[in-house]
Amino acid sequence: MPVTRSFFMRFILLGLLLVCSASMWIYWNRVPGALHAASVRTGLPQAKPLTDLYPRWYGTRELLLHHRDPYGVEVSRDIQIAYYGRALNPSVAADWLDQERFAYPLYVIFLMLPTVPMEFDRVRVVVWWFLATVAALGVWFWLHFLRIQLSVVAGVAVFSVVLTSVPVMQGLSLLQLGLLVASLIAGAAACAAKGRLFLAGTLLAMATIKPQMALLPIAWFAMWTVGEWKQRKPLVWGFGLMLTGLIVASEFLLPGWLIRYPQALVAYSGYTNAKAFLGAVMPSTVLWAVSVLAALGVGVFCWRVRREPADSVWFAIALAFVLALTVTIVPTVNASFNQVLLLPAFLLGVRHWRDLGRGARANRLALYAMTGCAFLPWALALVVVVAQPNLRNGWYLTLWSAPIFSSFALPVAAIGFLILLSRAVAASHLESTHGAAFGAVTGVGSVQQSVQE
C-alpha cells in the first residue's frame, strides 16, 4: 500500500511539472515582445527584433568578407541603422543605451563562421535550434556531473521544466550565446569529474567568448587545480593551449584587436548601464559591502575544499556557489537569461532533497519556501494561461509580466539551497574526508543512502 501511494504521488508530481512546463511554453509564445526583448528599454528608440545575435553575425561577415573592423565606428553605425533605422548619437541621452556594438572577443567569429553565407532570417532559425540543442546538452552534462539517473518519465519532466524556464526561453528568444557558455561550463565540470582534465580546460577556454560569465568559474577551476597541481595540471594545459590558439588565430585576422578589446568591454558596460543583480534591491554602498563579503565567503569556502576530487559533493557545491555568485554580483550578468547558471544549485537540491529536509523545523520551512520561490515562475505562467487576461484591461501588462519578474527570486532560492546543503553535508558527513563520489539517483526526489564516514 505505501509503495502504491508513493508511486501515485510521484505520478501526480511529474504530471504537474509537465502541465507547468506546457503552460510556460504557451505563455512565452503569447507574451508581448516588449516584455522579454532585453534589447528594448524605456526611453530608447524602438528597436527591430533582430535579437542579440545580429551584431555578432554582422561583425563576422564584415570582417571576413569585407575586411572591416567589427569594433570600428562604421560597423557599429551599420548595426545601429539595422536596429533603429538610424545611427545613434552618443551625445543624446536617449541614444546612449543599447548601442548594439560588436562587444564579444574577436574569436567568437570562429563560432559564427558557418553562418556567414546565410541571410540573417535563415541564421535565426539555425541558431535557435543549435542553442536549443546546446541547452538540452547542458542539462545532460549537469545530470552526468552530479550522477543523477532519472527514469524516462522523470527525465522528460526535468528536461521539459528546465528547457521551458524563463532563463532558457528568454535566451532562445534573444538567441543569446550565454546558453552556449553555460553548457560549456557544464561540459567542463562533467569532464573534470571523469578525469578528462585537458578536455575540461579546452571547454573552459571556449567559454571565454563571454568572459563576464566565465571568469569566476575559471577562477574556481584554477584554485582547484592548484590544490593538487601534479594530478590536475592537464586542465591548465588544455585551457592555455586552446585560449592561446583562439587569440593568435583572431590576431592574425585583425591585428591589435586584443589591445582594443578591453575598451570595447568597458564601453559595453557603460552604455548598457550594467548593474549587478543585487544592485536592483540595494543602494550602491550596501551593494559593494555585500558583494565583497559574499565573494570573500565563497572564496574561503572554495579554498577549504580545493583538494576535493571533481566527483565530490564539495566540488559540486563550490562550483554551484561560484555560478550563483556570478549571477548575483557581476554587473553584466544581471539579465534573466544568465540565470541558466543556477541550474546545478537546483539539481543539487533535487539530489539531496531528503537530506535538506532533515533536522530542525526551521530548515524544513526554509526548504519549502525556497522551493516555492524556485517554481513560482511556472505557477504564475499557469495562472496567466488559465486566466487569459484581456488585452484591453489595465492590469494586463502587470499580470503578464509576473512570471518574468518572479524569476528574479531564483538566485535567492539557489543560494538558500546551497547554504542548507552545505550545512547538511557537514552535519551528516555525506562524504568521507577524501571526498567520496556521488551515489546514483532514480527519479525526482529519491536519494540513495549517503556514504557514511
C-alpha positions in Angstrom: 0.0 0.0 0.0 2.8 2.6 0.9 4.5 1.7 -2.4 1.3 2.3 -4.3 0.7 5.6 -2.6 4.3 6.7 -3.2 4.1 5.8 -6.9 0.7 7.7 -7.2 2.1 10.8 -5.5 5.2 10.7 -7.8 3.0 10.3 -10.8 0.9 13.3 -9.7 4.0 15.4 -9.2 5.5 14.6 -12.6 2.2 15.3 -14.2 2.0 18.7 -12.5 5.5 19.5 -13.7 4.6 18.7 -17.3 1.5 20.9 -17.0 3.5 23.8 -15.7 6.1 23.3 -18.4 3.4 23.4 -21.1 1.9 26.5 -19.5 5.2 28.3 -19.6 5.7 27.4 -23.3 2.2 28.7 -24.1 2.8 31.8 -22.0 6.1 32.7 -23.6 4.7 32.3 -27.1 1.9 34.7 -26.3 3.8 37.3 -24.2 4.3 40.7 -25.9 7.8 41.2 -27.3 8.3 44.3 -25.2 8.3 42.2 -22.1 11.1 39.8 -22.9 13.2 41.6 -25.5 16.2 42.7 -23.5 17.5 45.0 -26.2 14.5 47.3 -25.9 14.4 49.7 -22.9 12.1 52.5 -21.8 13.1 55.8 -23.4 15.0 54.4 -26.3 14.1 54.3 -30.0 12.1 51.2 -30.8 14.5 48.5 -32.0 13.7 45.9 -34.6 13.6 42.3 -33.2 17.0 41.3 -34.6 18.0 39.5 -31.4 21.3 39.7 -29.6 22.9 37.6 -32.3 22.8 40.2 -35.1 25.8 42.3 -34.1 28.0 39.1 -33.8 26.7 37.8 -37.2 27.1 41.2 -39.0 30.5 41.9 -37.5 31.8 38.5 -38.5 30.5 38.9 -42.1 32.1 42.4 -42.4 35.4 41.2 -41.2 35.6 38.0 -43.2 34.0 39.3 -46.4 35.0 43.0 -46.5 37.9 43.2 -44.1 36.2 45.8 -41.9 36.9 46.1 -38.2 33.8 44.8 -36.3 34.8 47.1 -33.4 35.0 50.1 -35.6 32.7 53.1 -35.8 31.5 52.3 -39.3 30.4 48.7 -38.5 28.7 49.9 -35.3 26.8 52.6 -37.3 25.6 49.9 -39.8 24.3 47.7 -36.9 22.5 50.6 -35.3 20.8 51.5 -38.6 19.7 47.9 -38.9 18.2 48.0 -35.4 16.8 51.6 -35.2 16.7 52.9 -38.8 19.4 55.5 -38.0 22.8 55.8 -36.3 22.6 56.7 -32.7 24.1 59.9 -31.3 26.0 59.2 -28.0 25.7 62.9 -27.1 21.9 62.4 -26.8 20.8 60.9 -23.5 18.1 58.8 -25.1 20.6 57.3 -27.6 23.3 56.4 -25.0 22.0 53.0 -24.0 21.7 49.9 -26.2 24.2 51.0 -28.9 24.3 47.4 -30.2 28.0 47.2 -30.9 30.2 44.1 -31.5 31.3 43.6 -27.9 32.5 40.0 -27.9 36.1 38.7 -28.1 37.0 38.5 -31.7 37.4 34.7 -31.7 33.6 34.4 -31.5 33.8 34.7 -35.3 35.0 31.1 -35.4 31.7 30.1 -33.9 29.8 32.4 -36.3 31.8 31.3 -39.4 29.2 28.7 -40.7 26.6 31.4 -40.8 28.5 33.9 -43.0 27.0 32.7 -46.3 23.4 32.7 -44.9 20.9 35.5 -44.8 20.0 36.5 -41.3 16.4 35.2 -41.4 17.8 31.7 -42.0 20.6 32.3 -39.4 17.9 32.9 -36.8 16.3 29.6 -37.4 19.5 27.6 -37.5 21.0 29.2 -34.4 17.7 28.8 -32.5 17.8 25.1 -33.0 21.5 25.0 -32.2 21.0 26.8 -28.9 18.0 24.7 -28.0 20.2 21.6 -28.6 23.0 23.1 -26.6 20.7 23.9 -23.7 19.5 20.3 -23.6 23.1 19.1 -23.7 23.8 21.4 -20.8 21.1 19.7 -18.7 22.5 16.3 -19.6 26.0 17.4 -18.7 24.9 18.6 -15.3 23.0 15.4 -14.6 26.0 13.4 -15.7 28.3 15.5 -13.5 26.1 15.1 -10.5 25.4 11.4 -11.3 21.7 11.8 -11.2 20.0 9.0 -13.0 16.3 9.6 -13.9 13.6 7.3 -15.1 12.2 8.1 -18.6 9.2 9.9 -17.3 11.2 11.8 -14.7 13.8 12.7 -17.3 11.1 14.1 -19.6 9.7 16.2 -16.7 13.1 17.6 -15.7 14.2 18.4 -19.3 10.8 20.0 -20.1 10.8 22.1 -16.9 14.4 23.3 -17.4 14.0 24.0 -21.2 10.8 26.0 -20.6 12.3 28.0 -17.7 12.4 31.8 -18.1 16.2 31.9 -18.5 16.2 29.3 -21.3 13.1 30.7 -23.0 14.5 34.3 -22.9 17.9 33.1 -24.1 16.3 31.3 -27.1 14.1 34.2 -28.0 17.1 36.6 -27.9 19.5 34.0 -29.5 21.8 34.6 -26.5 25.2 32.8 -26.7 25.2 32.7 -22.9 23.3 29.4 -23.3 26.3 28.0 -25.1 28.7 29.3 -22.4 26.6 27.8 -19.6 26.7 24.4 -21.4 30.5 24.7 -22.0 30.9 25.2 -18.2 28.7 22.2 -17.6 30.7 20.1 -20.0 33.9 21.1 -18.3 32.6 20.0 -15.0 31.4 16.7 -16.3 34.8 16.1 -18.0 36.7 17.0 -14.8 34.6 14.6 -12.8 35.6 11.9 -15.3 39.3 12.8 -15.1 39.4 14.3 -18.6 41.1 17.4 -17.4 42.7 18.5 -20.7 39.3 18.5 -22.4 37.8 20.3 -19.4 40.4 23.1 -19.8 39.6 23.4 -23.6 35.9 23.8 -22.9 36.6 26.5 -20.3 38.8 28.4 -22.8 35.9 28.3 -25.3 33.5 29.6 -22.6 35.5 32.9 -22.6 33.5 34.1 -25.5 31.5 35.7 -22.7 34.3 36.5 -20.2 32.0 38.0 -17.6 30.1 34.7 -17.3 33.2 32.5 -17.3 35.6 34.5 -15.1 34.6 33.3 -11.7 34.1 29.6 -12.7 37.5 29.6 -14.3 39.0 31.1 -11.1 37.4 28.2 -9.1 38.9 25.6 -11.5 42.3 27.3 -11.3 42.1 27.2 -7.5 41.1 23.6 -7.6 43.9 22.7 -10.0 46.5 24.3 -7.6 45.1 22.2 -4.8 46.6 19.1 -6.5 48.9 20.5 -9.1 50.7 17.4 -10.2 47.5 15.4 -10.9 45.4 18.3 -12.3 47.8 20.4 -14.3 46.4 19.0 -17.7 43.4 21.3 -17.1 45.7 24.3 -17.3 47.5 22.9 -20.4 44.1 22.4 -22.1 42.9 25.9 -21.2 46.1 27.7 -22.1 46.6 26.0 -25.4 43.1 26.5 -26.6 42.9 30.1 -25.4 46.3 30.9 -27.0 45.2 29.3 -30.2 42.0 31.3 -30.4 43.7 34.6 -29.6 46.6 34.0 -32.1 44.2 33.0 -34.8 42.0 36.0 -34.3 45.0 38.3 -34.0 46.1 37.1 -37.4 42.7 38.1 -38.9 42.6 41.5 -37.1 46.0 42.6 -35.6 45.7 44.7 -32.5 42.2 43.6 -31.5 43.3 42.2 -28.2 44.6 45.6 -27.1 41.4 47.4 -28.1 39.0 44.8 -26.8 39.1 45.9 -23.1 37.9 49.4 -24.2 35.0 47.8 -26.1 34.1 45.8 -22.9 34.2 48.9 -20.7 32.1 50.8 -23.2 29.6 48.0 -23.3 29.3 48.1 -19.5 28.8 51.8 -19.7 26.2 52.1 -22.5 24.1 49.2 -21.2 24.1 50.8 -17.7 25.0 47.3 -16.4 24.3 46.7 -12.7 24.7 43.6 -10.6 21.6 41.6 -9.7 21.8 42.8 -6.1 22.0 46.4 -7.4 18.3 46.3 -8.1 17.4 45.9 -4.5 20.3 47.5 -2.7 21.9 51.0 -2.7 25.4 51.2 -4.2 27.3 51.5 -0.8 25.5 48.5 0.6 25.9 46.6 -2.6 29.7 46.9 -2.6 29.9 45.8 1.0 27.6 42.8 0.4 29.4 41.8 -2.8 32.8 41.9 -1.1 31.6 39.8 1.8 29.9 37.3 -0.5 33.0 37.0 -2.7 35.2 36.5 0.4 32.8 34.0 1.9 32.6 31.9 -1.3 36.4 32.3 -1.8 37.2 31.0 1.7 34.8 28.1 1.1 36.4 27.2 -2.2 39.8 27.4 -0.7 38.9 24.9 2.0 37.6 22.4 -0.4 40.1 22.9 -3.2 41.7 19.5 -2.6 38.4 17.6 -3.0 38.0 15.4 -6.2 35.8 16.7 -9.0 33.3 14.0 -8.4 32.7 15.0 -4.8 29.7 16.8 -3.4 32.0 19.6 -2.1 33.4 20.3 -5.6 29.8 20.5 -6.9 28.7 22.8 -4.1 31.7 25.1 -4.6 31.1 25.3 -8.4 27.4 26.0 -7.8 28.2 28.7 -5.3 30.6 30.3 -7.8 28.0 30.3 -10.5 25.4 31.8 -8.2 27.9 34.4 -7.2 28.4 35.2 -10.9 24.7 35.8 -11.3 24.3 38.0 -8.2 27.3 40.3 -8.1 28.8 40.5 -11.6 27.4 43.7 -13.2 27.0 42.5 -16.8 25.4 39.2 -15.8 22.1 40.6 -14.4 19.7 39.6 -17.2 17.3 36.7 -16.6 18.8 34.6 -19.3 22.1 34.4 -17.4 20.2 32.6 -14.6 20.7 29.4 -16.5 23.9 29.2 -14.5 21.8 28.4 -11.4 20.8 25.0 -12.7 23.4 22.9 -10.8 22.2 24.5 -7.5 18.7 23.4 -8.1 19.8 19.9 -9.3 21.8 19.6 -6.1 18.6 20.4 -4.2 16.8 17.6 -6.1 19.8 15.3 -5.5 19.8 15.8 -1.7 16.2 16.7 -1.1 15.7 14.2 1.8 18.9 15.4 3.5 17.9 19.0 3.2 14.6 18.3 4.8 16.1 16.7 7.9 16.9 18.4 11.1 15.2 21.5 12.6 11.8 22.6 11.7 13.2 25.9 10.6 15.3 24.2 8.0 12.3 22.4 6.5 10.3 25.6 6.4 13.2 27.4 4.7 13.4 24.5 2.2 9.7 24.7 1.3 9.9 28.5 1.0 12.9 28.3 -1.4 11.2 25.5 -3.4 8.1 27.7 -3.8 10.3 30.6 -5.0 12.0 28.3 -7.5 8.7 27.2 -9.0 6.9 30.5 -8.8 7.5 31.5 -12.5 5.9 28.3 -13.7 3.0 28.6 -11.3 2.3 32.2 -12.4 2.6 31.2 -16.0 -0.1 28.6 -15.4 -2.3 31.2 -13.8 -1.8 33.6 -16.7 -2.6 30.9 -19.3 -5.7 29.8 -17.5 -6.9 33.4 -16.7 -6.3 34.7 -20.3 -6.3 38.4 -19.3 -7.9 40.7 -21.8 -5.6 43.0 -23.7 -7.8 46.0 -23.0 -7.6 45.6 -19.2 -5.3 47.9 -17.4 -3.8 45.1 -15.3 -2.8 43.2 -18.4 0.9 44.0 -18.5 1.2 43.6 -14.8 -0.2 40.1 -14.8 1.6 39.0 -18.0 4.9 40.3 -16.6 4.6 38.5 -13.3 6.3 35.2 -14.4 9.3 37.1 -15.7 9.7 39.3 -12.7 9.2 36.4 -10.3 12.2 34.7 -11.9 14.4 37.1 -10.0 13.7 35.0 -6.9 15.7 32.2 -8.5 19.2 33.5 -7.4 17.9 33.9 -3.8 16.4 30.4 -3.8 19.6 28.9 -5.3 21.9 30.4 -2.7 19.5 29.3 0.0 19.6 25.7 -1.3 23.4 25.8 -1.3 23.7 27.1 2.2 21.3 24.5 3.6 23.1 21.8 1.6 26.5 22.8 2.9 25.2 22.6 6.5 23.6 19.2 5.8 26.7 17.8 4.2 28.9 19.0 7.1 26.4 17.7 9.8 25.7 14.3 8.2 29.2 13.5 6.9 27.8 12.8 3.4 31.3 12.3 2.2 34.5 10.8 3.7 37.4 13.2 4.4 38.8 12.2 1.0 35.6 13.1 -0.9 33.5 10.0 -1.8 31.8 10.0 -5.1 28.0 10.6 -5.6 25.6 7.8 -5.5 23.0 7.3 -8.2 19.5 8.8 -8.1 16.5 7.3 -9.7 13.5 9.6 -10.1 12.8 13.0 -8.8 13.3 13.4 -5.0 14.7 9.9 -4.3 18.2 9.8 -2.9 20.4 6.7 -2.4 21.7 6.1 1.1 24.5 8.6 1.7 28.1 7.4 2.2 28.9 7.5 5.9 32.3 8.4 7.1 
